[in-house]
Amino acid sequence: MQTVGIKELKTNPAVLMKAVEAGDYLLISKRGKPFALATSLENPMFDLGMKTWLLTRAFADGGISLGQLARSLDKSISDISKLLAVLGIPVLDYDLADELDTLESLS
């Protein structure tokens, strides 16, 4: 992994291109502190970590179903339920009190 300051990156953007094309990470610093990380989108990290994060966020936000999440990650519903529990994301999202009020109004 290479490190480059943001000022150097502004004056020599080819550093970024070379690192990414080589399949390397480029740590970008600002005033001597890590600021950003650049890598190619073809990096396996995205298949292993970023993909899981993005899809679980999509599930939590209601964008995809539990089944779609499981299929997308090639996991069983049971495995996905365990993952969601570890991440603190509820598998079922409904208000029991609201359901009881509805049942009461129907009777």
Residue pairs with C-beta under 8 A, 6 or more apart in sequence:
1 24
1 25
1 26
1 27
2 15
2 19
2 24
2 25
2 26
2 27
3 26
3 27
3 28
3 29
4 15
4 16
4 26
4 27
4 28
4 29
5 28
5 29
5 30
5 32
6 28
6 29
6 30
6 35
8 15
9 15
9 16
9 28
15 26
16 26
16 38
19 25
19 26
19 38
20 26
20 38
20 39
20 40
21 40
23 40
23 42
23 43
24 39
25 37
25 38
25 39
26 37
26 38
26 39
27 34
27 36
27 37
28 34
28 35
28 36
28 37
28 38
29 35
39 45
51 72
51 73
52 73
52 83
55 64
55 69
55 72
55 73
56 69
56 83
56 84
56 87
56 89
58 64
58 69
59 65
59 66
59 68
59 69
59 84
59 89
60 89
62 93
64 72
66 77
66 80
66 81
66 91
67 77
69 80
70 76
70 77
70 79
70 80
73 80
75 83
81 91
84 90
84 91
85 91
